[in-house]
Amino acid sequence: MNTSNPSISVLKKACIFLGKVEDTFLMACFSIIAIALLMQIIFRYCLNSPLIWTEELSRYLLVWITFFGINYGLRRGKHIQMEFFYNKIPKQCQRLVTILTQSLLLYFMILLLSPTIDFVRMQMNIDSSAMQVSMGIVYIALPIGFLLSSISLFLSTLETLRSFAQAFKRG
């Protein structure tokens, strides 16, 4: 994004760095799930002594993958869209629809931040059955995912507004 506002530029660079960290984290989570499930298969069927924590770990990592995956999809533009109608409208209207969609989604993400933080607080004193970890650790992925998604949507909306303004100036 080529912008005159240095704070937006710093935020953009921070998001690029966080995106790389997030990508690495997601790959690590998938790898851990694969290893845990493979261990479960080996212990259950070869050693006849199933592990009690592998399924729970996999489920909790899937929660993290889901909420970090929201931002992953947003950053790459990989979420599903209703392209049939979108592609039939003029380019300027497409930009307006994109701005409206991004703004509504950003509003929704910000709206969900507070209740998810409250939910995490309520879960902090509850331990999981097999691993005995605080459920707050499991569910803190929700507000983190919504916050990261909000930042990405904010920057994406600014970029869309900037391109819309430039196209409008050109005629």
TILUMSE-31042 format. One record per residue (C-alpha): x, y, z. Coordinates in steps of 0.001 Angstrom, whole numbers, plus 500000, padded with zeros to 6 digits. Layout:
<atoms>
+--------+--------+--------+
!     c1 !     c2 !     c3 !
+--------+--------+--------+
!      X !      Y !      Z !
...
+--------+--------+--------+
</atoms>
This chain:
<atoms>
+--------+--------+--------+
!     c1 !     c2 !     c3 !
+--------+--------+--------+
! 500000 ! 500000 ! 500000 !
! 501508 ! 503314 ! 498945 !
! 500125 ! 505788 ! 501441 !
! 501232 ! 509062 ! 502954 !
! 500213 ! 508027 ! 506456 !
! 503291 ! 506519 ! 508181 !
! 501246 ! 504859 ! 510931 !
! 499286 ! 502876 ! 508329 !
! 502557 ! 501885 ! 506665 !
! 503943 ! 500638 ! 509995 !
! 500689 ! 498750 ! 510637 !
! 500909 ! 497188 ! 507175 !
! 504505 ! 496035 ! 507805 !
! 503500 ! 494648 ! 511204 !
! 500639 ! 492738 ! 509557 !
! 502994 ! 491245 ! 506978 !
! 505264 ! 490057 ! 509798 !
! 502293 ! 488743 ! 511818 !
! 501037 ! 487003 ! 508683 !
! 504304 ! 485095 ! 508397 !
! 504142 ! 484171 ! 512087 !
! 500518 ! 483115 ! 511639 !
! 501372 ! 480965 ! 508593 !
! 504131 ! 479230 ! 510556 !
! 501823 ! 478752 ! 513540 !
! 499099 ! 477212 ! 511370 !
! 501581 ! 474825 ! 509739 !
! 502871 ! 473843 ! 513188 !
! 499316 ! 473190 ! 514422 !
! 498530 ! 470969 ! 511432 !
! 501815 ! 469110 ! 511937 !
! 501152 ! 468577 ! 515637 !
! 497665 ! 467262 ! 514868 !
! 499083 ! 464820 ! 512315 !
! 501766 ! 463615 ! 514743 !
! 499295 ! 463303 ! 517641 !
! 496825 ! 461295 ! 515567 !
! 499584 ! 459067 ! 514225 !
! 500758 ! 458476 ! 517805 !
! 497193 ! 457626 ! 518781 !
! 496935 ! 455056 ! 515987 !
! 500271 ! 453477 ! 516909 !
! 499523 ! 453378 ! 520624 !
! 495946 ! 452134 ! 520189 !
! 496447 ! 449460 ! 517546 !
! 500102 ! 448437 ! 517857 !
! 500749 ! 448812 ! 521578 !
! 497149 ! 448262 ! 522710 !
! 497450 ! 451235 ! 525066 !
! 495549 ! 454272 ! 523732 !
! 496641 ! 457782 ! 524667 !
! 493893 ! 459810 ! 526319 !
! 495119 ! 463286 ! 525409 !
! 495718 ! 463140 ! 521644 !
! 492111 ! 463569 ! 520573 !
! 491637 ! 466484 ! 522954 !
! 494846 ! 468170 ! 521778 !
! 493793 ! 467769 ! 518152 !
! 490348 ! 469215 ! 518867 !
! 491794 ! 472250 ! 520661 !
! 494359 ! 472880 ! 517949 !
! 491517 ! 472733 ! 515443 !
! 489843 ! 475590 ! 517350 !
! 493039 ! 477619 ! 516966 !
! 493335 ! 476695 ! 513284 !
! 489728 ! 477732 ! 512677 !
! 490000 ! 481203 ! 514177 !
! 493468 ! 481944 ! 512837 !
! 492292 ! 480520 ! 509529 !
! 489681 ! 483271 ! 509255 !
! 492467 ! 485827 ! 508980 !
! 494531 ! 483528 ! 506754 !
! 491621 ! 483394 ! 504297 !
! 491006 ! 487135 ! 504521 !
! 494641 ! 487992 ! 503838 !
! 494651 ! 485816 ! 500741 !
! 491105 ! 486549 ! 499537 !
! 490190 ! 482860 ! 499780 !
! 486799 ! 483047 ! 501485 !
! 483768 ! 482106 ! 499406 !
! 481989 ! 484835 ! 497482 !
! 478813 ! 485154 ! 495468 !
! 480726 ! 485810 ! 492251 !
! 477895 ! 485200 ! 489791 !
! 476150 ! 488531 ! 490498 !
! 479322 ! 490351 ! 491524 !
! 480973 ! 489731 ! 488153 !
! 477900 ! 491032 ! 486287 !
! 477982 ! 494524 ! 487817 !
! 480259 ! 497354 ! 486599 !
! 483783 ! 497640 ! 488051 !
! 482979 ! 500793 ! 490073 !
! 479959 ! 499085 ! 491624 !
! 482099 ! 496042 ! 492388 !
! 484445 ! 498267 ! 494391 !
! 481491 ! 499760 ! 496278 !
! 480125 ! 496288 ! 497035 !
! 483589 ! 495211 ! 498215 !
! 483886 ! 498265 ! 500481 !
! 480420 ! 497643 ! 501905 !
! 481106 ! 493931 ! 502431 !
! 484485 ! 494558 ! 504066 !
! 483043 ! 497293 ! 506287 !
! 480183 ! 495081 ! 507469 !
! 482544 ! 492192 ! 508130 !
! 484916 ! 494518 ! 510008 !
! 481999 ! 495765 ! 512113 !
! 480988 ! 492167 ! 512842 !
! 484532 ! 491181 ! 513871 !
! 484861 ! 494180 ! 516187 !
! 481403 ! 493502 ! 517608 !
! 482456 ! 489945 ! 518508 !
! 485652 ! 490963 ! 520305 !
! 484110 ! 491964 ! 523637 !
! 481814 ! 488940 ! 524107 !
! 484596 ! 486535 ! 523185 !
! 486924 ! 488152 ! 525726 !
! 484186 ! 487742 ! 528352 !
! 483747 ! 484112 ! 527285 !
! 487497 ! 483450 ! 527647 !
! 487440 ! 484974 ! 531139 !
! 484606 ! 482630 ! 532133 !
! 486528 ! 479632 ! 530807 !
! 489802 ! 480406 ! 532617 !
! 488891 ! 478426 ! 535758 !
! 487651 ! 475383 ! 533859 !
! 490177 ! 472657 ! 533063 !
! 489957 ! 470241 ! 530174 !
! 489217 ! 466645 ! 531069 !
! 492253 ! 464823 ! 529659 !
! 495032 ! 467396 ! 529483 !
! 493995 ! 469481 ! 532494 !
! 494718 ! 472807 ! 530739 !
! 492603 ! 475892 ! 531224 !
! 489840 ! 476130 ! 528656 !
! 490610 ! 479842 ! 528538 !
! 493858 ! 478940 ! 526752 !
! 491885 ! 476963 ! 524219 !
! 489318 ! 479686 ! 523586 !
! 491634 ! 482699 ! 523616 !
! 492028 ! 481888 ! 519923 !
! 488615 ! 483501 ! 519351 !
! 489428 ! 487104 ! 520318 !
! 492948 ! 486827 ! 518867 !
! 491533 ! 485582 ! 515566 !
! 488890 ! 488307 ! 515479 !
! 491464 ! 490989 ! 516317 !
! 493887 ! 489853 ! 513610 !
! 491013 ! 489623 ! 511137 !
! 489846 ! 493124 ! 512088 !
! 493287 ! 494565 ! 511406 !
! 493527 ! 492766 ! 508063 !
! 490033 ! 493894 ! 507074 !
! 490795 ! 497473 ! 508101 !
! 493907 ! 497576 ! 505923 !
! 492158 ! 495823 ! 503043 !
! 489234 ! 498264 ! 503217 !
! 491638 ! 501223 ! 503208 !
! 493378 ! 499777 ! 500155 !
! 490041 ! 499264 ! 498385 !
! 488968 ! 502829 ! 499252 !
! 492275 ! 504157 ! 497934 !
! 491943 ! 502284 ! 494635 !
! 488306 ! 503405 ! 494357 !
! 489331 ! 507049 ! 494895 !
! 492096 ! 506773 ! 492286 !
! 489734 ! 505194 ! 489760 !
! 487146 ! 507895 ! 490495 !
! 489730 ! 510664 ! 489867 !
! 490684 ! 509096 ! 486532 !
! 487077 ! 509164 ! 485493 !
+--------+--------+--------+
</atoms>
